[in-house]
C-alpha cells in the first residue's frame, strides 16, 4: 500500500497520509515520501495544496513502535529528528499555500504537521495534542513550540504543551487552531473550496504573500515588517511579465 498519496484536480493538489490502520503515524519511509511529494508539488503547476489523512485520523505523530530501536548512537537520533523536523521547513518553503484538512487526531508530530500548514480546517472529529510529554519526553517537537504560540497565544500554548491534554474540535475552533469546523463528510469539499479561492488569485502575488506572512512572523518590529511589505509591493510593480498578471487583476487601478 502506498503510504503517501498525491492527487491533482486542476490547480489544486491533495496530499494524503495513507496509513489509516495506524492513524497515519509516521515512519521514516513516510517522512521521506512526504518530503519527496512536497518537492514534486513545488515543481508542479498546482497553486494550492491540501494536506489530510486517510481514515479516522489526521496523523498520530511518530510511530512509537520505532522508539523500541535501542541503538546507542547519538548521530542516528539527531539525523532522524532533523529529518522529521524537515517536514515543517518544507511546508513553509513550498511556494503554494497549504491547507491542513484535519479529519481526526493530530498528535505529537502530527500536531506539528498541521501547524506547519498555512491554515487549517477541521472536521467535527478533529482533536489536537502535544503528545510527547505524556511519554516522558518534551512537547517541544518539530516546530510546535514556535508555531503554536503564534497560532493561539502563549498562555494557551503553555497550558496545552505542559499538560499534553487533548484540545477537542469545539475548543480548537474557539481558540483559533482551526479556521472553522465542518462535518467529516464535507471536510475535503470545504478545504478544496478554500484552495480554489486562493488559486484564483495571481500566482506571484500569492507566493509573495505567503513568503511575507512567514517572514513577518519573525520580524523584530513593525518597522521591519513594513520594510519587507514595501519591498514586496515594489517588486510586484517591476517584475515585467510576471507583474502583468497582477495588473490584469486590477492592481494598477488600486
C-alpha positions as CSV (number, residue, x, y, z in Angstrom):
1,X,0.0,0.0,0.0
2,X,1.3,3.5,-0.9
3,X,1.5,5.4,2.3
4,X,1.6,8.9,0.8
5,X,-0.8,9.7,-1.9
6,X,-0.9,12.7,-4.2
7,X,-3.8,13.7,-6.5
8,X,-4.4,16.8,-8.5
9,X,-7.6,18.5,-9.6
10,X,-6.8,21.4,-11.9
11,X,-4.9,23.9,-9.8
12,X,-5.4,22.0,-6.6
13,X,-3.1,19.2,-5.2
14,X,-4.2,16.9,-2.3
15,X,-1.6,15.0,-0.3
16,X,-3.0,12.2,1.8
17,X,-1.2,10.3,4.6
18,X,-2.4,6.8,3.9
19,X,-1.7,4.5,6.9
20,X,-5.2,4.5,8.3
21,X,-4.8,1.4,10.4
22,X,-2.1,3.3,12.4
23,X,-3.9,6.6,12.4
24,X,-1.3,7.7,9.8
25,X,1.5,7.5,12.4
26,X,4.8,8.5,10.7
27,X,7.6,6.1,9.8
28,X,11.0,7.1,8.4
29,X,9.8,5.9,5.0
30,X,6.7,8.0,5.2
31,X,8.6,11.1,6.1
32,X,10.9,10.7,3.1
33,X,7.9,10.1,0.9
34,X,6.2,13.3,2.1
35,X,9.4,15.3,1.6
36,X,9.6,13.9,-2.0
37,X,6.0,14.6,-2.7
38,X,6.4,18.2,-1.5
39,X,9.3,18.6,-3.9
40,X,7.0,17.3,-6.6
41,X,4.3,19.7,-5.7
42,X,6.7,22.6,-5.6
43,X,7.7,21.9,-9.2
44,X,4.2,21.4,-10.4
45,X,1.6,23.9,-11.8
46,X,-0.6,23.5,-8.7
47,X,-1.5,26.7,-6.9
48,X,-2.6,25.3,-3.6
49,X,-2.0,22.1,-1.6
50,X,-4.4,20.4,0.8
51,X,-2.9,18.0,3.4
52,X,-5.1,15.4,5.0
53,X,-5.1,11.9,6.5
54,X,-6.9,8.7,5.4
55,X,-9.4,7.1,7.7
56,X,-10.3,8.5,11.1
57,X,-7.0,10.2,12.0
58,X,-5.0,13.1,10.6
59,X,-1.7,12.0,11.9
60,X,-0.9,10.3,15.2
61,X,2.7,11.6,15.1
62,X,5.8,9.5,15.3
63,X,5.2,5.7,15.2
64,X,6.2,4.9,18.8
65,X,6.9,1.3,17.8
66,X,10.1,2.7,16.2
67,X,11.2,4.0,19.5
68,X,12.0,0.4,20.5
69,X,15.1,0.8,18.5
70,X,17.6,0.9,21.4
71,X,20.8,1.7,19.4
72,X,23.2,3.9,21.4
73,X,24.1,6.2,18.5
74,X,23.6,9.9,19.1
75,X,24.3,10.8,15.5
76,X,21.5,8.4,14.3
77,X,18.9,10.0,16.6
78,X,19.9,13.6,15.7
79,X,19.7,12.7,12.0
80,X,16.2,11.1,12.5
81,X,14.9,14.1,14.5
82,X,16.2,16.6,11.9
83,X,14.6,14.6,9.1
84,X,11.2,14.8,10.8
85,X,11.7,18.5,11.5
86,X,12.4,19.0,7.8
87,X,8.6,18.4,7.2
88,X,8.0,21.8,8.8
89,X,10.5,23.7,6.8
90,X,9.5,22.0,3.6
91,X,5.9,23.0,4.1
92,X,6.9,26.6,4.9
93,X,9.2,26.8,1.9
94,X,6.6,25.4,-0.5
95,X,5.6,28.1,-3.0
96,X,2.0,27.0,-2.9
97,X,-0.2,27.9,0.1
98,X,-1.1,24.9,2.2
99,X,-4.3,23.9,4.0
100,X,-4.5,21.2,6.6
101,X,-7.8,19.3,6.4
102,X,-7.7,17.8,9.9
103,X,-10.1,14.9,9.9
104,X,-9.2,13.4,13.3
105,X,-6.5,13.4,15.9
106,X,-3.4,15.4,15.1
107,X,-1.0,14.4,17.9
108,X,2.7,15.0,18.5
109,X,4.5,15.3,15.2
110,X,1.0,15.3,13.6
111,X,0.2,18.4,15.5
112,X,3.4,20.0,14.2
113,X,2.5,18.9,10.6
114,X,-0.9,20.6,10.9
115,X,0.6,23.8,12.4
116,X,3.2,24.0,9.7
117,X,0.4,24.4,7.1
118,X,-0.6,28.0,6.4
119,X,-4.1,27.4,7.7
120,X,-6.4,24.6,8.9
121,X,-9.9,23.5,8.5
122,X,-11.1,20.8,10.9
123,X,-13.9,18.2,10.9
124,X,-16.0,17.9,14.0
125,X,-13.9,14.9,14.8
126,X,-10.6,16.8,14.9
127,X,-8.5,17.0,18.0
128,X,-5.0,18.1,18.9
129,X,-2.4,17.4,21.5
130,X,1.3,17.8,22.2
131,X,1.7,14.1,23.0
132,X,5.4,13.5,23.8
133,X,5.2,15.0,27.3
134,X,2.8,12.0,28.1
135,X,5.6,9.5,27.4
136,X,8.3,11.3,29.4
137,X,9.7,13.5,26.7
138,X,9.4,17.1,25.8
139,X,6.4,18.7,24.0
140,X,8.9,20.9,22.1
141,X,9.0,18.9,18.9
142,X,9.1,19.6,15.1
143,X,8.3,23.3,15.5
144,X,5.4,23.1,17.8
145,X,7.0,25.3,20.5
146,X,7.4,28.1,17.8
147,X,4.3,27.6,15.8
148,X,1.7,27.0,18.5
149,X,2.2,30.3,20.5
150,X,1.9,32.2,17.2
151,X,-1.4,30.5,16.3
152,X,-3.1,30.7,19.7
153,X,-1.0,32.9,22.0
154,X,1.5,31.9,24.7
155,X,-0.9,31.4,27.6
156,X,-2.9,28.7,25.8
157,X,0.1,27.2,24.2
158,X,1.9,26.8,27.5
159,X,-1.1,25.0,29.0
160,X,-1.6,22.6,26.1
161,X,2.1,21.8,25.9
162,X,2.7,21.3,29.6
163,X,-0.4,19.2,30.2
164,X,-0.4,17.2,26.9
165,X,-4.2,17.1,27.1
166,X,-6.4,16.9,24.0
167,X,-8.0,20.0,22.6
168,X,-11.2,18.8,21.1
169,X,-12.9,20.2,18.0
170,X,-15.0,22.9,19.6
171,X,-12.1,24.3,21.6
172,X,-9.8,24.1,18.6
173,X,-12.2,26.4,16.7
174,X,-12.7,28.7,19.6
175,X,-9.0,29.3,20.2
176,X,-8.1,29.6,16.6
177,X,-6.3,26.3,15.9
178,X,-8.7,25.8,13.0
179,X,-10.3,28.3,10.8
180,X,-13.7,26.6,11.0
181,X,-15.3,23.2,11.6
182,X,-17.3,21.1,9.1
183,X,-19.0,17.7,9.2
184,X,-16.5,14.9,8.4
185,X,-18.1,14.2,5.1
186,X,-17.8,17.8,4.0
187,X,-14.2,18.4,5.1
188,X,-12.3,17.8,1.8
189,X,-15.0,19.7,-0.1
190,X,-14.5,22.7,2.2
191,X,-10.7,22.5,2.0
192,X,-10.8,22.3,-1.8
193,X,-13.1,25.2,-1.9
194,X,-10.8,27.4,0.1
195,X,-7.9,26.2,-2.0
196,X,-9.7,27.2,-5.2
197,X,-10.4,30.7,-3.7
198,X,-6.7,31.0,-3.1
199,X,-5.8,29.6,-6.5
200,X,-8.0,32.2,-8.2
201,X,-5.6,35.0,-7.2
202,X,-2.4,35.9,-9.1
203,X,0.4,33.3,-8.6
204,X,3.2,35.7,-8.0
205,X,1.2,37.8,-5.5
206,X,0.0,34.7,-3.7
207,X,3.6,33.4,-3.4
208,X,4.9,36.7,-2.1
209,X,2.0,37.0,0.3
210,X,2.8,33.6,1.8
211,X,6.6,34.4,2.0
212,X,5.8,37.8,3.5
213,X,3.5,36.4,6.2
214,X,6.0,33.8,7.3
215,X,8.9,36.2,7.2
216,X,7.0,38.8,9.3
217,X,6.2,36.2,11.9
218,X,9.9,36.5,12.6
219,X,10.2,40.3,12.1
220,X,11.6,42.1,15.1
221,X,9.4,45.2,14.8
222,X,6.6,46.8,12.9
223,X,9.2,48.9,11.0
224,X,10.9,45.7,9.8
225,X,7.6,44.2,8.7
226,X,6.7,47.4,6.8
227,X,10.0,47.4,5.1
228,X,9.5,43.9,3.8
229,X,6.0,44.7,2.7
230,X,7.2,47.8,0.9
231,X,9.9,45.9,-1.0
232,X,7.4,43.2,-1.9
233,X,5.0,45.7,-3.5
234,X,7.8,47.5,-5.4
235,X,9.0,44.1,-6.7
236,X,5.4,43.3,-7.9
237,X,5.4,46.6,-9.9
238,X,8.8,45.9,-11.5
239,X,8.8,42.3,-12.4
240,X,7.9,42.7,-16.1
241,X,5.6,40.0,-17.5
242,X,5.1,38.5,-14.1
243,X,3.6,41.8,-12.9
244,X,1.1,41.8,-15.8
245,X,-0.9,39.1,-14.1
246,X,-1.4,41.3,-11.1
247,X,-2.1,44.4,-13.2
248,X,-4.7,42.4,-15.2
249,X,-6.5,41.7,-11.9
250,X,-6.8,45.4,-11.1
251,X,-3.6,46.1,-9.3
252,X,-2.9,49.1,-11.4
253,X,-6.4,50.5,-10.6
254,X,-6.0,50.4,-6.8
